[in-house]
Amino acid sequence: MLLDRAFGRLIRHGTLAVRYPDGQMRSYGSGEPRAGMHIATRRALRGLTFNPALALGEGYMADEIRPEGCGIFALLDLLVHNLMAGGTHPAERLMEWVRLLRRRIDQLNPAGRARRNVAHHYDLNGRLYALFLDRDRQYSCAYFATGRESLEEAQAAKKRHVAAKLLLDRPGLEVLDIGCGWGGLALSLARDHGARVTGITLSEEQLAVARQRADEAGLADRVTFELMDYRAWTRPMDRVVSIGMFEHVGIDHYRRFFAAVRGALREDGVALVHAIGRSDGPGSTNPWLAKYIFPGGYSPALSEVLPAIEKSGLWLTDLEVLRMHYAETIAHWRARFAGNRDAIAAMTDERFCRMFEFYLAGAELSFRHMGHMVWQAQLARRQDAVPLARDYIHRAEHAAA
């Protein structure tokens, strides 16, 4: 059996017990940690044999691959540890090569396709996200100074960290928020820092919620939200911020994105781009994630991003890498999702819950063990747009705390 040989080559650390469709039990590896799985159908068996990166998630969604004696997180944790330790699956090496060859096609995101991709994930029932995100609906990496913060505290710290790097040193500064989500950052910049903010998004669901929140907060005179692609913006602003949106741009569009950021900045303006990256060089998006969660998405290596910044004419005035912060963030999301699973299942169905459980577990592990991280790039048109030393960031954060 091909899959039997593949598991034998993959599992070098810990023990994986597998129950096959015919009821046969086999064990691979030895010692701790331990995990088990039941491959319940021949369809799932074929998928794991020839396209495991896609088939594992699809099998779990369809209840054709079931963790045994553990949860999906523990099963994925064992598999990831072995992959990162050099274990191999021959079919996966071939499929990764194919994905690398076609990634520019997969990430081609003109305005119309970008809007459809955003709708796929973000135009879901808004109540879903309220059931596992923080109260402000920050759907991006939080900032854990100690690791002991609550999710709400860490997301508030993230917003202070971002605001400090935007150098909001006087009231009335105009800020463009590219990919504004449900409006939480824009509202905070207006309420806490006196900025005048325009948020743009491609999600109709997020747009409606953001506008409602601005009205309810009494900030509609200082915060506006528009349904707009970043390529359509034409007016210069004092500040530009983009949190968790760059992953949806696509490698063919990086130069256009940073040209748009430069065009949106006044001569003395400052921008901050916050995005997921990978520490081990260029790669491809997991096929299951691309199909079911983030079509057109890709988390780039900095070696793919910095050339586009250099060609844009922007100064890279600060670059920070946040390593374990997103793993801690997603751990909170997973716990809240599990605690509200019955309510989410009532809104959606069992297949959707399994899809999201697989997504959140895999995402957390990608930051804990697979080289994913978050980078924040501060950009300016002029090299003197920010102070000489970066201690102003810490002072501004402490003053706002």
C-alpha positions in Angstrom: 0.0 0.0 0.0 1.5 3.3 -1.1 0.1 5.3 1.9 1.5 2.7 4.3 5.0 3.3 2.8 4.4 7.1 2.9 3.5 7.1 6.6 6.5 4.9 7.3 8.8 7.5 5.7 7.0 10.5 7.3 6.7 9.5 11.0 10.1 9.7 12.6 9.2 11.3 15.9 6.2 10.2 18.1 3.6 7.6 17.2 0.8 7.7 14.6 -1.8 5.0 14.8 -3.9 4.6 11.7 -7.2 2.7 11.2 -7.7 2.0 7.5 -11.1 1.6 5.7 -10.9 -2.2 5.9 -10.5 -2.0 9.6 -6.8 -2.8 9.6 -4.8 -1.0 12.3 -1.2 0.1 11.7 1.2 2.0 13.9 4.1 4.2 12.7 7.0 5.6 14.7 7.4 5.2 18.4 7.3 7.1 21.7 5.6 10.4 22.5 3.7 12.3 21.3 0.9 10.0 20.1 -2.0 10.6 17.8 -4.4 8.5 15.9 -6.6 8.8 12.8 -9.3 6.7 11.1 -9.4 6.8 7.4 -13.0 5.9 6.9 -13.4 5.7 3.1 -11.4 4.6 0.1 -11.9 8.1 -1.4 -10.0 9.6 1.6 -7.4 6.9 1.3 -6.8 7.8 -2.4 -6.6 11.5 -1.6 -4.1 11.1 1.2 -2.0 8.9 -1.1 -1.8 11.3 -4.1 -2.6 14.8 -2.8 -2.3 14.8 1.0 -2.1 18.6 1.6 -5.6 19.0 0.0 -7.1 15.6 1.0 -6.5 15.8 4.7 -8.6 18.9 5.2 -11.3 17.7 2.8 -11.4 14.3 4.5 -11.8 16.0 7.9 -14.6 18.3 6.7 -16.5 15.3 5.2 -16.0 13.2 8.4 -14.1 10.7 6.3 -10.8 11.3 8.2 -11.3 11.3 12.0 -8.8 11.8 14.8 -8.8 8.9 17.2 -7.8 9.3 20.8 -7.0 12.9 20.2 -8.4 16.1 18.6 -7.6 17.6 15.2 -5.0 19.9 16.7 -3.0 17.0 18.2 -3.1 15.0 15.0 -1.9 18.0 12.9 0.7 18.8 15.5 2.3 15.3 15.1 2.2 15.5 11.3 3.7 19.0 11.2 6.5 18.1 13.6 7.5 15.2 11.4 7.3 17.2 8.2 9.5 19.9 9.8 12.0 17.3 11.0 12.6 16.1 7.5 9.9 13.4 7.1 8.6 13.1 3.5 5.6 12.2 1.6 6.7 11.5 -2.1 3.4 12.7 -3.6 3.5 16.0 -1.6 7.0 16.9 -3.0 5.6 16.6 -6.5 2.5 18.6 -5.7 4.5 21.4 -4.1 6.6 21.6 -7.3 3.4 22.0 -9.3 2.0 24.6 -7.0 5.2 26.7 -7.2 5.0 26.6 -11.0 1.4 27.9 -11.1 1.4 30.2 -8.2 1.5 33.4 -10.3 -1.7 32.3 -12.0 -3.4 31.3 -8.7 -2.5 34.7 -7.2 -3.6 36.9 -10.1 -5.9 39.3 -8.3 -7.3 42.0 -10.6 -10.0 44.1 -9.0 -13.0 42.0 -9.9 -11.4 38.7 -8.8 -10.0 40.3 -5.6 -13.5 41.4 -4.6 -14.8 37.8 -5.2 -12.0 36.4 -3.1 -12.7 38.7 -0.3 -16.4 37.9 -0.3 -15.6 34.2 -0.1 -14.3 34.6 3.4 -15.4 37.9 4.8 -19.0 38.2 3.6 -20.1 35.4 5.9 -22.6 35.9 8.7 -21.1 38.7 10.8 -22.2 37.1 14.0 -19.8 34.2 13.3 -16.8 36.4 13.8 -18.3 38.0 16.9 -18.3 34.5 18.5 -14.5 33.9 18.4 -12.8 37.3 17.8 -12.3 39.9 20.5 -15.0 42.5 21.2 -13.5 44.9 18.6 -13.4 42.2 15.9 -9.7 42.5 15.2 -9.2 39.7 12.7 -5.4 40.0 12.6 -2.3 39.3 14.8 -2.5 40.7 18.4 0.5 42.1 20.3 1.5 40.1 23.4 4.2 42.0 25.4 4.4 39.2 28.0 2.1 36.4 26.6 -0.1 36.6 29.6 -2.5 39.2 28.2 -6.1 38.5 27.5 -7.1 38.6 23.8 -8.8 42.0 24.4 -5.7 43.4 26.0 -3.4 42.1 23.3 -5.5 43.5 20.5 -5.7 46.9 22.2 -1.9 46.8 22.5 -1.6 45.9 18.8 -3.7 49.0 17.9 -1.5 51.2 20.2 1.7 49.7 18.5 0.3 50.5 15.1 -0.7 54.0 16.0 2.7 54.7 17.5 4.4 53.7 14.3 2.0 55.9 12.3 3.4 58.9 14.3 0.0 60.4 15.0 1.7 63.4 16.7 -1.1 66.0 16.1 -4.9 65.9 15.8 -6.6 66.1 12.5 -4.2 63.9 10.5 -5.9 62.2 7.6 -5.4 58.4 7.5 -6.3 55.9 4.8 -7.0 52.4 6.1 -6.6 49.9 3.3 -8.5 46.8 4.1 -10.3 48.2 7.1 -12.1 45.1 8.2 -15.0 45.8 10.6 -13.6 49.3 11.3 -12.1 48.8 14.7 -8.7 50.3 14.0 -10.1 53.2 12.1 -12.5 54.0 15.0 -9.6 53.7 17.5 -7.4 56.1 15.5 -10.2 58.7 15.4 -11.3 58.3 19.0 -8.0 57.9 20.8 -5.7 59.9 18.5 -7.8 62.6 16.9 -7.3 61.3 13.3 -9.7 61.7 10.4 -9.9 58.2 8.9 -11.2 56.8 5.6 -11.4 53.0 5.6 -11.7 51.1 2.3 -12.8 47.4 1.9 -14.0 45.0 -0.7 -16.4 43.3 1.7 -20.0 44.5 1.7 -20.6 42.7 5.0 -17.7 44.5 6.7 -18.6 47.8 5.1 -22.1 47.7 6.6 -20.9 46.8 10.1 -18.1 49.4 10.0 -20.5 52.2 9.0 -23.0 51.1 11.7 -20.2 51.1 14.3 -19.1 54.6 13.3 -22.7 55.9 13.7 -23.2 54.2 17.1 -19.8 55.6 18.3 -20.7 59.1 17.3 -17.7 59.2 15.0 -19.3 59.3 11.6 -18.1 62.9 11.1 -14.5 61.7 11.5 -14.5 58.2 10.1 -15.9 57.2 6.8 -15.9 53.8 5.1 -16.1 53.0 1.3 -16.4 49.9 -0.8 -13.2 50.4 -2.9 -10.2 48.6 -4.3 -6.8 50.1 -3.2 -6.0 50.7 -6.8 -8.9 53.2 -7.2 -7.7 55.6 -4.4 -6.4 58.9 -5.8 -6.2 61.4 -3.0 -3.0 62.0 -0.9 -3.2 61.5 2.8 -1.0 62.1 5.9 -0.9 58.5 6.8 -1.6 55.1 5.3 -2.2 51.9 7.2 -2.9 48.4 6.0 -3.4 45.5 8.5 -3.7 41.9 7.4 -4.7 42.8 3.8 -1.4 42.4 2.0 -1.7 38.6 2.0 -4.6 39.1 -0.5 -2.6 41.3 -2.9 -0.8 38.5 -4.9 2.8 38.5 -6.0 2.1 39.9 -9.4 0.7 43.0 -7.8 3.2 43.9 -5.2 4.8 46.8 -7.2 1.3 48.1 -7.9 0.4 48.0 -4.3 3.4 49.9 -3.1 3.1 52.4 -5.9 -0.5 53.0 -4.7 0.8 53.4 -1.1 3.3 56.0 -2.3 0.7 57.8 -4.4 -1.6 57.9 -1.4 1.0 59.6 0.9 1.7 63.3 1.1 5.4 64.3 0.9 5.9 64.1 4.6 3.6 61.1 5.1 4.1 57.8 6.9 2.7 54.4 6.1 2.5 51.1 8.0 1.9 47.7 6.4 1.3 44.7 8.7 1.1 41.3 7.1 1.9 37.6 7.4 5.2 36.3 6.0 7.3 33.3 5.9 10.9 33.0 7.2 12.2 30.2 5.0 12.0 31.9 1.6 9.4 31.9 -1.2 6.8 29.1 -1.3 3.2 28.4 -2.2 -0.1 28.5 -0.4 -1.5 25.3 1.1 -4.0 24.0 -1.5 -6.7 23.3 1.1 -6.4 26.9 2.5 -6.5 28.4 -1.0 -9.6 26.4 -2.0 -11.7 26.8 1.1 -10.5 29.7 3.2 -8.4 32.3 1.3 -8.6 32.0 -2.5 -5.9 34.0 -4.1 -4.1 34.5 -0.8 -0.3 34.1 -0.2 2.0 34.9 2.7 5.2 36.1 1.2 8.8 35.9 2.2 10.4 39.3 2.8 12.7 38.6 -0.1 9.7 38.8 -2.3 8.4 42.1 -0.7 11.5 44.2 -0.3 12.3 44.5 -4.0 8.9 45.9 -4.7 9.4 48.5 -1.9 12.8 49.4 -3.3 11.3 50.0 -6.8 8.4 52.1 -5.4 10.6 55.0 -4.3 9.6 54.6 -0.7 12.0 54.5 2.3 11.8 51.5 4.6 12.1 53.4 7.8 11.4 50.5 10.2 10.9 46.8 9.9 9.8 44.6 12.8 9.1 40.8 12.8 6.6 39.5 15.3 7.3 35.8 15.8 4.9 33.9 18.2 2.3 36.7 18.5 0.0 35.2 15.9 0.2 31.7 17.4 -0.9 33.1 20.7 -3.7 35.1 19.0 -5.1 32.0 17.1 -4.9 29.9 20.3 -7.4 32.4 21.8 -9.6 32.2 18.7 -9.6 28.4 18.8 -10.6 28.3 22.4 -13.4 30.8 21.8 -14.6 28.9 18.7 -14.7 25.7 20.6 -16.6 27.3 23.4 -19.2 28.6 21.0 -19.3 25.6 18.7 -22.9 24.8 19.3 -24.0 28.3 18.4 -21.9 28.4 15.3 -23.2 25.0 14.2 -26.7 26.3 14.6 -25.8 29.2 12.3 -24.0 27.1 9.7 -23.6 23.3 9.8 -21.2 20.6 11.0 -19.1 20.7 7.8 -18.5 24.4 8.2 -17.5 23.9 11.9 -15.0 21.2 10.9 -13.6 23.4 8.1 -13.0 26.3 10.6 -11.5 23.9 13.2 -9.1 22.6 10.6 -8.3 26.1 9.5 -7.6 27.5 12.9 -5.6 24.5 14.1 -3.4 24.5 10.9 -2.9 28.3 11.1 -1.8 28.2 14.7 0.7 25.4 13.9 2.1 27.3 10.9 3.2 30.1 13.3 4.4 27.7 16.0 6.4 25.3 13.9 6.4 26.1 10.2 8.2 29.4 9.9 5.3 31.8 9.5 5.5 35.2 11.2 4.1 38.7 11.0 6.1 41.6 9.7 5.4 45.3 10.0 7.0 47.7 7.5 7.0 51.4 8.2 7.4 53.4 5.0 7.8 57.0 4.0 8.5 59.1 1.0 11.2 61.1 2.8 13.9 59.7 5.0 13.3 62.4 7.6 9.6 61.8 8.0 10.2 59.9 11.2 12.5 60.5 14.2 16.1 59.4 14.1 15.7 56.7 16.8 12.8 54.4 17.2 12.3 55.0 20.9 9.5 57.4 20.0 7.4 54.2 19.3 7.7 53.0 22.9 7.0 56.5 24.3 3.8 56.8 22.3 2.6 53.4 23.3 3.1 54.0 27.0 1.4 57.4 26.7 -1.6 55.8 25.1 -1.9 52.9 27.5 
